[in-house]
Amino acid sequence: MSQSFILEYWNDEGWLVGRIKGIPGVFSQGQTLEELEENIRDAYQLMAMDTEPAPAKVKTKELVLEI
């Protein structure tokens, strides 16, 4: 089963850092958008809940995950 989520991402010192909007605690990074997407999928499977807000100037991208 698949469900779409929004990937929020931003540049931080040469890395793309991102999180899944609406799912606290799912953060990761990558050198490319493709690497970030792969890493965020892994984080989705592994991370515990977290309630930290996203930093300012966040970008978004729709991301499909297997659930």
N, C-alpha and C positions, 0 to 999 in steps of 0.2 A: 504494500500500500504506500502511495506517495502523497505528500502534502507540500504545498508551497509555503515558504517563509520569506521574509525580507532580510537580506544580508546587509547590515550597516557596516561600512568600512571607511578607513581614513589612512593617510600616509603619516608614519611616525618614524622619523630618522631613517628614511630609505626603505622601510618595511610597510607593507599593507597590513593593517590590523583591523580585525572585524569581529562582529558579534551578530547573533541571530536576534532580530527585533522581536520582543515579546517572550523570549525564553531566557530569563536571567541566568548568568553563569556560563553561557556558551560563547567563549572568546577564543581567538587564535590569530595567527599571523602567517604571512608568506611573502616571498620576494616578488611574486607575480599574483595576479588575480586568480589564475587557475590554481596555483599552489595554496592560496588562502582558502578557496572554495573546498579543496580536498581536505585541508586541515580543519576547517570549520565543520565539515561533515563528521570527521573523527571526533572532534570536541563535542558535537551534539550527542554522540553515543557514550561519551566518557564523563562529561562534566556534571558536577552537582549544581543545585540551584544557587543563584547569586542575585543580589538586588542592586548592584551598582548602576548608576545612569550612564548613558553614552556621553562621550565628550562632545563639545560644541563642533559645528561644521561637519557633521556626519553625512556621508553619502549613503545611498541605498541601492540595492540590486535584488531582484527576485531570485530566490534559490530554491530548487526542488530537492527534497530529502526523502529517503526511504524511511518510513516509520513502521 
